[in-house]
Amino acid sequence: MKDLLFAQSLTFAYADIPVLRDVSLSLAAGEVVALLGPNGGGKSTLIRVLLGQLACGGAIQWDGKSLRQWRPRELARLVAYLPQSPASEPGQTVLDALRLGRVPFWGAMGLETAHDQRAILAAAATLELNDLLHRSMDELSGGQRQRVFLGRCLAQEPRAMLLDEPNTFLDLSHQVGLCKTLRELARSRGIGVLMASHDLNLAGAFADRIILLDRGAVAAAGNCDSVFRPEILERVYGVPLDRIERPGGAPVIVPKLN
């Protein structure tokens, strides 16, 4: 698989406090990579660094070209981003929110094309938003709003998606549905997905690779079997853990009860 993203030796600090320490990673077309780690481990900062929102040390390439060579509008056509706390305008409808995913492709007059409309409706159908299109965002539940923000990313028709805890506010059914959708999009459209998450077991069940961050450094990286080792996870999370093997499936990590 071709790398859409390649980052090497990334460092970043707020004032004199190191947040990222010598982080290297890649993301290939058609691959789902889960970014795990405790609060304050650097997950959100890393995603913002990869998008050029924060200046850092090290090297970042998107599609073989240095991040510094990408204009923001061009990069937005390649990469969709879901922040940890997305927002909408007061009174904005679901349809209007989805339309914002097409902004990088609008011409000088800001007019929608037929292709823009098809992309918006396809995103709505994928995330089961058709019945909500004319509802105000203010009227939606947290889970519904989160699905709309994900739909905005899909409407962008990106080659890569950087998602910061996309399962926030979603119930279990929609969490599983989202992960299945992301994996299917990766496989069928060749989209590279980098997803920050706190749910180890859900990430282990759906991701191709895991990157585990601990205090801004990569504590482990690889497939689920190699990263989900109690001796590794206990050191990072600071709690005793058990690993339960599942024939034909990813191992499950649970806290020790005594």
C-alpha positions as CSV (number, residue, x, y, z in Angstrom):
1,M,0.0,0.0,0.0
2,K,1.2,3.5,-0.9
3,D,1.8,5.9,2.1
4,L,-0.5,8.9,2.0
5,L,1.2,10.2,5.1
6,F,4.7,9.8,6.3
7,A,6.0,11.6,9.5
8,Q,9.4,11.3,11.0
9,S,10.9,12.4,14.3
10,L,8.1,14.9,15.3
11,T,8.6,17.0,18.3
12,F,6.4,19.7,19.8
13,A,6.2,21.6,23.1
14,Y,3.9,24.1,24.7
15,A,6.3,26.7,26.1
16,D,8.9,24.5,27.7
17,I,6.7,21.5,28.2
18,P,7.3,18.7,25.7
19,V,4.1,17.2,24.3
20,L,5.5,15.1,21.4
21,R,8.8,13.4,21.6
22,D,10.4,11.8,18.5
23,V,7.1,10.5,17.0
24,S,7.3,8.7,13.7
25,L,4.3,7.2,11.9
26,S,2.8,6.5,8.5
27,L,-0.7,6.0,7.0
28,A,-1.3,4.1,3.8
29,A,-4.2,4.3,1.4
30,G,-6.9,1.8,2.5
31,E,-5.6,1.5,6.0
32,V,-7.3,2.1,9.4
33,V,-4.8,3.1,12.1
34,A,-6.0,3.6,15.7
35,L,-4.1,6.2,17.9
36,L,-4.4,5.1,21.5
37,G,-3.1,6.4,24.8
38,P,-4.3,8.1,28.1
39,N,-5.5,11.6,28.4
40,G,-2.7,14.1,27.9
41,G,-0.7,11.5,25.9
42,G,-0.5,13.8,22.9
43,K,-3.1,12.3,20.5
44,S,-5.0,15.5,19.7
45,T,-1.8,17.5,19.5
46,L,-0.3,14.9,17.1
47,I,-3.3,15.1,14.8
48,R,-3.2,18.9,14.7
49,V,0.6,18.8,14.0
50,L,0.0,16.4,11.1
51,L,-2.5,19.0,9.6
52,G,-0.1,21.9,10.0
53,Q,-2.2,23.6,12.6
54,L,0.7,23.5,15.0
55,A,4.3,24.1,14.0
56,C,6.7,21.3,15.0
57,G,10.1,19.8,14.6
58,G,10.6,16.9,12.2
59,A,9.3,16.1,8.8
60,I,5.8,15.5,7.5
61,Q,4.8,14.4,4.0
62,W,1.4,14.1,2.5
63,D,1.2,12.1,-0.7
64,G,4.9,12.4,-1.2
65,K,5.0,16.2,-0.8
66,S,6.3,18.1,2.2
67,L,3.5,19.6,4.4
68,R,5.1,23.0,3.9
69,Q,4.4,22.8,0.1
70,W,0.7,22.2,0.5
71,R,-1.7,25.2,0.4
72,P,-4.4,24.9,3.0
73,R,-7.2,24.6,0.4
74,E,-5.3,21.9,-1.5
75,L,-4.6,19.9,1.7
76,A,-8.3,20.2,2.6
77,R,-9.2,18.4,-0.6
78,L,-6.9,15.6,0.4
79,V,-7.5,15.3,4.1
80,A,-10.8,15.6,6.2
81,Y,-10.5,16.4,9.8
82,L,-12.9,15.9,12.7
83,P,-11.8,17.7,15.8
84,Q,-12.6,16.6,19.3
85,S,-15.2,19.2,19.9
86,P,-16.7,20.3,16.5
87,A,-19.2,23.1,16.5
88,S,-22.0,24.4,14.3
89,E,-23.6,27.8,13.7
90,P,-26.8,28.6,15.6
91,G,-29.8,27.6,13.5
92,Q,-27.7,25.7,11.0
93,T,-29.5,22.8,9.4
94,V,-28.0,19.3,8.9
95,L,-27.9,19.9,5.2
96,D,-26.1,23.1,5.6
97,A,-23.6,21.5,7.9
98,L,-22.9,18.7,5.4
99,R,-22.5,21.3,2.6
100,L,-19.5,22.7,4.5
101,G,-17.6,19.5,3.5
102,R,-17.6,20.8,-0.1
103,V,-16.1,24.2,0.7
104,P,-12.6,23.3,-0.5
105,F,-14.1,22.5,-4.0
106,W,-16.3,25.6,-4.4
107,G,-15.4,28.1,-7.1
108,A,-15.0,31.8,-6.6
109,M,-18.8,32.3,-6.6
110,G,-19.3,29.6,-4.0
111,L,-21.9,27.8,-6.2
112,E,-22.6,24.1,-5.7
113,T,-22.3,21.8,-8.6
114,A,-24.3,18.6,-9.3
115,H,-21.3,16.6,-8.1
116,D,-21.3,18.6,-4.8
117,Q,-25.0,17.7,-4.3
118,R,-24.4,14.0,-5.0
119,A,-21.5,13.9,-2.6
120,I,-23.6,15.5,0.2
121,L,-26.5,13.1,-0.3
122,A,-24.2,10.1,-0.5
123,A,-22.6,11.1,2.8
124,A,-26.1,11.5,4.4
125,A,-27.2,8.1,3.2
126,T,-24.0,6.4,4.5
127,L,-24.6,7.7,8.0
128,E,-28.4,7.4,8.0
129,L,-29.0,11.2,8.1
130,N,-31.6,11.5,5.3
131,D,-34.5,12.0,7.7
132,L,-32.6,14.7,9.5
133,L,-31.5,16.9,6.6
134,H,-33.9,19.8,7.3
135,R,-33.6,19.6,11.1
136,S,-31.7,22.3,13.0
137,M,-28.4,21.2,14.5
138,D,-29.7,22.7,17.7
139,E,-32.5,20.1,17.9
140,L,-30.2,17.1,17.6
141,S,-28.9,14.8,20.3
142,G,-25.1,14.6,20.9
143,G,-24.9,11.4,19.0
144,Q,-26.9,12.7,16.0
145,R,-24.7,15.8,15.9
146,Q,-21.6,13.7,15.9
147,R,-22.9,11.7,12.9
148,V,-23.5,14.9,11.0
149,F,-19.9,16.1,11.6
150,L,-18.7,12.7,10.4
151,G,-21.0,13.1,7.4
152,R,-19.3,16.5,6.7
153,C,-16.0,14.7,6.5
154,L,-17.4,12.1,4.1
155,A,-19.0,14.8,1.9
156,Q,-15.4,16.1,1.4
157,E,-14.6,12.9,-0.5
158,P,-11.1,12.8,1.1
159,R,-8.3,10.4,0.5
160,A,-7.4,10.5,4.2
161,M,-9.4,11.1,7.3
162,L,-8.0,12.3,10.7
163,L,-10.6,11.7,13.4
164,D,-10.2,12.9,17.0
165,E,-12.3,10.5,19.1
166,P,-15.1,10.2,16.5
167,N,-17.1,7.8,18.8
168,T,-17.8,10.6,21.3
169,F,-21.6,10.7,22.2
170,L,-22.4,7.7,20.1
171,D,-24.2,4.7,21.6
172,L,-22.7,1.2,21.2
173,S,-24.7,0.4,18.1
174,H,-23.6,3.6,16.3
175,Q,-20.0,3.1,17.5
176,V,-19.8,-0.3,16.0
177,G,-21.6,1.0,12.9
178,L,-19.2,3.8,12.5
179,C,-16.2,1.5,12.8
180,K,-17.6,-0.8,10.2
181,T,-18.3,2.2,7.9
182,L,-14.8,3.5,8.3
183,R,-13.3,0.1,7.5
184,E,-15.5,-0.4,4.5
185,L,-14.6,3.1,3.2
186,A,-10.9,2.3,3.7
187,R,-11.3,-1.0,1.7
188,S,-13.6,0.1,-1.0
189,R,-12.4,3.7,-1.7
190,G,-8.7,3.4,-0.5
191,I,-9.2,6.1,2.2
192,G,-6.5,6.2,4.9
193,V,-8.1,6.6,8.3
194,L,-6.2,7.7,11.4
195,M,-8.5,7.7,14.4
196,A,-7.7,8.7,18.0
197,S,-9.7,6.7,20.5
198,H,-10.0,5.7,24.1
199,D,-11.7,2.4,23.4
200,L,-9.0,-0.2,23.2
201,N,-11.2,-3.1,22.4
202,L,-13.2,-1.4,19.7
203,A,-10.0,-0.1,18.1
204,G,-8.4,-3.5,18.3
205,A,-11.4,-5.1,16.6
206,F,-11.4,-2.8,13.6
207,A,-8.0,-1.2,13.1
208,D,-5.2,-2.6,10.9
209,R,-2.6,-1.1,13.1
210,I,-2.3,0.4,16.6
211,I,-0.1,3.3,17.6
212,L,0.1,3.7,21.4
213,L,1.3,7.0,22.8
214,D,2.6,7.6,26.3
215,R,3.5,11.1,27.4
216,G,4.1,12.2,23.8
217,A,6.2,9.2,22.7
218,V,5.4,6.1,20.9
219,A,5.2,3.3,23.5
220,A,4.3,0.6,21.0
221,A,3.2,0.3,17.4
222,G,2.0,-2.6,15.3
223,N,-0.9,-5.0,15.0
224,C,-3.3,-5.6,17.8
225,D,-1.6,-8.8,18.9
226,S,1.8,-7.2,19.4
227,V,0.5,-4.0,21.1
228,F,-2.1,-5.4,23.4
229,R,0.3,-6.9,25.9
230,P,-0.6,-6.4,29.5
231,E,3.0,-5.5,30.4
232,I,2.9,-2.7,27.8
233,L,-0.5,-1.4,28.5
234,E,-0.1,-1.5,32.3
235,R,3.0,0.6,32.0
236,V,1.1,3.2,29.9
237,Y,-2.2,3.3,31.7
238,G,-1.1,2.6,35.2
239,V,-3.7,-0.1,36.0
240,P,-3.4,-3.9,36.2
241,L,-4.9,-5.6,33.1
242,D,-5.8,-9.0,31.8
243,R,-5.7,-10.1,28.2
244,I,-8.5,-12.5,27.0
245,E,-7.8,-14.5,23.9
246,R,-10.6,-14.9,21.3
247,P,-10.3,-17.6,18.7
248,G,-10.4,-15.9,15.3
249,G,-10.7,-12.4,16.8
250,A,-8.7,-9.7,18.4
251,P,-7.7,-10.2,22.1
252,V,-9.8,-8.3,24.6
253,I,-8.3,-6.2,27.4
254,V,-10.1,-6.0,30.7
255,P,-9.1,-4.5,34.1
256,K,-8.1,-7.0,36.8
257,L,-10.8,-7.0,39.5
258,N,-8.6,-8.1,42.3
